[in-house]
Amino acid sequence: QVQLVESGGGLVQAGGSLRFSCAASGSIRRSDTMGWYRQAPGKQREFVAVISDGGNTNYAYSVKGRFIIPRDNSKNWVYLQMDSLEPADTAAYYCSLKRATPRVDSWGQGTEVTVSS
């Protein structure tokens, strides 16, 4: 089993910055892919960013250049550094861990950010 616990949500003004943290525990492997997704009110959950064990990253077009996803393999933590926040970034953000073999698809409980204009 894998447990993911996010922290760092809050209220921030447009243009501001915020950092989320996600602590992973349980049966973690270095090869696991970790990422962040978000779900705005009334919308479907969408991809934000992922990072592989080797440090390869991929970002949604809407956050590219504003968000980065550092990862600390020694602590099994992943972060989401968000800069130049926009009201459209308002959502609940979920940490994810994915593994192909055996298949694992774990989610945290979510942490929210509200960006005011």
Backbone bond lengths (Angstrom), bond angles and torsions (degrees), N, CA, C in turn:
res aa  C-N    CA-C-N  psi(-1)  N-CA   C-N-CA  omega(-1)  CA-C   N-CA-C  phi
1 Q - - - 1.455 - - 1.520 109.51 -
2 V 1.304 114.16 150.88 1.459 122.60 179.27 1.511 108.01 -124.75
3 Q 1.322 115.58 135.27 1.459 120.57 175.22 1.528 108.35 -119.00
4 L 1.312 114.85 136.81 1.457 121.73 178.66 1.518 108.71 -125.86
5 V 1.322 116.75 128.73 1.461 121.43 -179.41 1.519 108.48 -127.32
6 E 1.335 115.29 117.62 1.458 120.45 179.21 1.514 110.80 -93.03
7 S 1.325 115.36 156.84 1.457 121.52 173.35 1.519 107.95 -154.20
8 G 1.346 114.79 161.64 1.453 119.41 173.24 1.506 116.15 112.34
9 G 1.320 118.19 4.09 1.448 119.34 -178.97 1.514 112.37 -72.25
10 G 1.331 115.75 170.95 1.441 119.78 177.99 1.503 113.02 164.77
11 L 1.322 114.07 -165.35 1.460 122.66 -179.91 1.522 108.36 -108.28
12 V 1.324 115.55 131.95 1.461 119.65 -178.50 1.525 108.94 -143.95
13 Q 1.310 116.33 149.79 1.459 120.68 177.87 1.526 110.34 -80.44
14 A 1.302 115.58 153.81 1.459 120.79 176.28 1.524 109.73 -55.37
15 G 1.328 114.36 136.77 1.452 120.07 -176.69 1.507 114.01 92.79
16 G 1.319 116.09 -11.70 1.454 120.58 -178.48 1.508 113.05 -84.09
17 S 1.324 114.83 -175.91 1.462 121.97 -177.12 1.515 110.49 -128.79
18 L 1.317 114.30 156.16 1.458 121.04 177.96 1.520 107.36 -156.14
19 R 1.308 116.39 150.42 1.463 119.90 177.33 1.517 110.07 -128.14
20 F 1.317 115.36 127.88 1.454 121.71 173.26 1.522 109.47 -95.88
21 S 1.317 114.65 148.38 1.459 120.98 172.85 1.518 108.77 -122.21
22 C 1.323 115.53 149.06 1.456 121.21 176.90 1.518 108.00 -136.30
23 A 1.316 115.59 118.42 1.459 121.37 178.35 1.519 109.21 -98.97
24 A 1.320 115.50 122.23 1.462 121.02 179.06 1.521 109.64 -103.00
25 S 1.315 116.58 137.36 1.457 121.35 177.99 1.521 109.05 -141.19
26 G 1.318 114.21 165.79 1.458 119.28 -178.13 1.516 110.77 100.86
27 S 1.309 115.47 -143.62 1.473 121.35 -175.91 1.529 110.26 -83.94
28 I 1.329 114.91 75.21 1.461 121.13 -178.19 1.520 109.55 -93.95
29 R 1.317 116.73 141.87 1.453 122.61 174.51 1.517 108.59 -122.10
30 R 1.297 115.90 145.59 1.464 120.09 178.57 1.522 111.31 -59.59
31 S 1.321 116.79 -27.54 1.461 120.61 -176.87 1.529 112.96 -79.27
32 D 1.327 116.64 -5.67 1.465 119.21 -179.69 1.518 110.95 -65.10
33 T 1.315 114.92 142.93 1.458 121.34 174.03 1.523 108.24 -92.97
34 M 1.318 115.52 130.10 1.460 119.18 -179.73 1.522 109.14 -117.54
35 G 1.312 114.88 150.65 1.449 117.31 -176.33 1.506 113.24 -161.03
36 W 1.301 114.17 -178.41 1.460 122.74 178.38 1.525 109.11 -130.79
37 Y 1.306 114.63 138.23 1.448 123.10 173.34 1.509 107.40 -127.90
38 R 1.328 117.39 164.97 1.446 120.13 178.56 1.517 110.31 -142.69
39 Q 1.322 113.84 156.25 1.452 120.48 178.58 1.513 108.70 -138.73
40 A 1.299 115.24 113.53 1.460 121.33 177.03 1.519 109.02 -83.60
41 P 1.328 117.66 156.58 1.473 120.13 179.77 1.522 111.68 -55.06
42 G 1.325 116.13 128.90 1.451 120.94 177.96 1.510 115.46 77.53
43 K 1.332 117.44 5.57 1.457 120.71 -178.44 1.518 110.63 -122.69
44 Q 1.320 115.30 165.56 1.459 120.40 177.61 1.527 110.39 -79.57
45 R 1.314 114.77 156.96 1.460 120.14 176.45 1.522 108.85 -64.90
46 E 1.328 116.09 137.27 1.454 119.87 -178.21 1.522 110.77 -130.97
47 F 1.305 114.81 154.82 1.443 123.31 179.31 1.528 110.77 -69.16
48 V 1.348 115.98 140.03 1.461 120.94 175.88 1.533 110.48 -116.16
49 A 1.349 115.69 -56.87 1.463 119.47 -176.52 1.516 109.60 -162.36
50 V 1.346 115.61 151.82 1.458 120.94 173.95 1.511 108.94 -138.50
51 I 1.343 114.87 157.25 1.454 121.35 175.46 1.520 108.39 -141.22
52 S 1.317 115.44 133.94 1.461 120.55 178.88 1.526 109.81 -86.78
53 D 1.318 115.58 174.48 1.456 118.83 178.67 1.517 111.29 -64.37
54 G 1.311 116.60 -26.82 1.458 120.44 179.37 1.504 114.31 -85.03
55 G 1.321 115.68 -0.46 1.456 119.68 177.89 1.517 114.62 92.27
56 N 1.326 117.28 4.38 1.471 118.89 176.10 1.521 109.37 -72.17
57 T 1.318 115.78 133.43 1.457 120.94 -176.38 1.517 111.42 -120.32
58 N 1.311 114.02 157.43 1.461 121.31 174.97 1.522 106.90 -146.03
59 Y 1.311 115.86 138.28 1.460 120.92 -175.66 1.519 110.85 -127.51
60 A 1.310 115.39 149.37 1.449 120.38 170.04 1.523 108.77 -64.88
61 Y 1.305 116.20 146.98 1.466 120.48 -177.39 1.527 110.96 -57.63
62 S 1.326 115.85 -35.69 1.467 120.30 -174.79 1.524 113.09 -68.94
63 V 1.331 118.27 -18.73 1.462 119.93 -177.64 1.521 112.68 -116.05
64 K 1.309 117.00 -5.80 1.466 120.79 -176.94 1.518 110.12 -59.91
65 G 1.317 115.72 131.32 1.453 121.52 -178.22 1.514 113.74 89.29
66 R 1.323 116.57 -11.95 1.472 120.32 179.59 1.532 111.73 -114.97
67 F 1.305 117.56 -32.40 1.470 122.98 -178.00 1.522 109.11 -111.97
68 I 1.331 115.74 146.47 1.460 120.62 168.86 1.532 108.58 -133.24
69 I 1.339 115.52 156.32 1.461 120.92 -174.51 1.528 109.43 -126.05
70 P 1.339 116.78 83.18 1.461 119.05 176.04 1.525 111.02 -73.79
71 R 1.306 114.30 157.48 1.469 119.81 -179.01 1.522 108.56 -139.91
72 D 1.320 115.58 136.00 1.463 121.89 176.85 1.524 107.55 -114.68
73 N 1.319 116.43 97.91 1.464 120.14 -176.89 1.522 112.41 -67.95
74 S 1.325 117.12 -26.24 1.466 119.39 -178.80 1.523 111.61 -68.59
75 K 1.318 115.79 -27.18 1.467 120.65 -178.19 1.525 112.11 -110.08
76 N 1.326 117.95 -4.87 1.472 121.78 -174.41 1.522 111.17 58.38
77 W 1.295 115.34 45.41 1.447 121.90 176.89 1.529 109.16 -117.38
78 V 1.318 115.09 147.90 1.451 120.67 170.66 1.524 107.30 -133.30
79 Y 1.305 116.41 147.01 1.451 121.61 -175.07 1.529 109.44 -124.42
80 L 1.297 115.19 163.03 1.452 121.33 170.16 1.518 106.99 -133.42
81 Q 1.324 115.34 105.74 1.460 120.77 177.00 1.522 107.95 -90.36
82 M 1.307 115.19 119.71 1.459 120.48 -175.57 1.514 109.83 -116.26
83 D 1.306 117.19 119.30 1.457 123.39 178.26 1.524 109.65 -118.02
84 S 1.311 115.49 163.33 1.470 121.57 179.19 1.529 110.83 50.21
85 L 1.315 115.69 48.48 1.462 120.40 -176.15 1.518 111.56 -64.52
86 E 1.325 114.45 145.54 1.464 122.59 -178.90 1.527 108.27 -122.33
87 P 1.329 117.14 155.31 1.479 118.72 176.44 1.529 112.66 -53.81
88 A 1.331 117.19 -30.61 1.466 120.25 179.51 1.529 112.66 -67.83
89 D 1.326 117.18 -12.14 1.471 120.87 177.12 1.519 112.08 -83.07
90 T 1.319 117.57 -6.57 1.454 121.49 178.32 1.526 110.35 -60.14
91 A 1.337 115.86 121.31 1.457 120.03 -176.55 1.521 109.12 -177.10
92 A 1.310 114.73 171.26 1.460 121.05 165.74 1.518 106.99 -90.06
93 Y 1.312 116.46 130.94 1.464 121.53 -177.30 1.528 109.24 -107.98
94 Y 1.302 115.27 135.42 1.456 121.82 -175.64 1.520 110.50 -121.86
95 C 1.314 114.92 131.79 1.449 121.34 173.32 1.528 108.87 -81.77
96 S 1.308 115.85 144.39 1.463 119.05 -179.70 1.520 110.45 -135.22
97 L 1.322 114.95 151.15 1.456 122.46 173.69 1.521 107.14 -132.99
98 K 1.314 115.09 127.79 1.464 119.68 -178.10 1.524 110.09 -128.24
99 R 1.334 114.25 141.34 1.454 122.01 178.47 1.516 107.35 -140.06
100 A 1.335 114.54 137.60 1.465 118.41 -176.18 1.529 112.16 -80.43
101 T 1.366 116.50 -43.53 1.460 119.99 -174.16 1.519 110.84 -137.11
102 P 1.334 120.66 118.60 1.464 123.79 -15.63 1.526 109.97 -65.34
103 R 1.311 115.62 157.96 1.463 120.03 -174.31 1.530 111.05 -66.11
104 V 1.333 114.19 125.65 1.458 122.20 175.70 1.517 107.40 -133.32
105 D 1.323 114.78 134.89 1.461 120.52 179.41 1.520 106.52 -143.93
106 S 1.327 116.32 88.72 1.458 121.90 -173.78 1.518 111.41 -107.64
107 W 1.327 114.40 149.76 1.463 121.59 -178.60 1.517 110.03 -132.11
108 G 1.318 115.03 147.83 1.445 120.20 170.79 1.512 110.30 -82.69
109 Q 1.337 114.70 -179.02 1.472 119.34 -176.67 1.515 112.16 -83.22
110 G 1.313 116.95 -13.79 1.451 121.42 177.60 1.513 112.78 98.32
111 T 1.316 115.30 149.31 1.462 122.08 173.01 1.523 107.11 -139.76
112 E 1.321 115.79 143.18 1.457 119.44 -169.90 1.521 112.74 -106.12
113 V 1.303 114.17 148.40 1.452 120.92 171.17 1.520 108.70 -130.75
114 T 1.311 115.30 136.56 1.458 122.00 173.45 1.517 107.92 -118.91
115 V 1.325 115.65 122.96 1.461 121.04 -179.56 1.522 107.48 -107.41
116 S 1.310 116.49 116.82 1.466 121.13 -178.51 1.526 110.29 -93.23
117 S 1.307 114.60 146.32 1.479 118.77 -178.83 1.518 111.24 -89.58
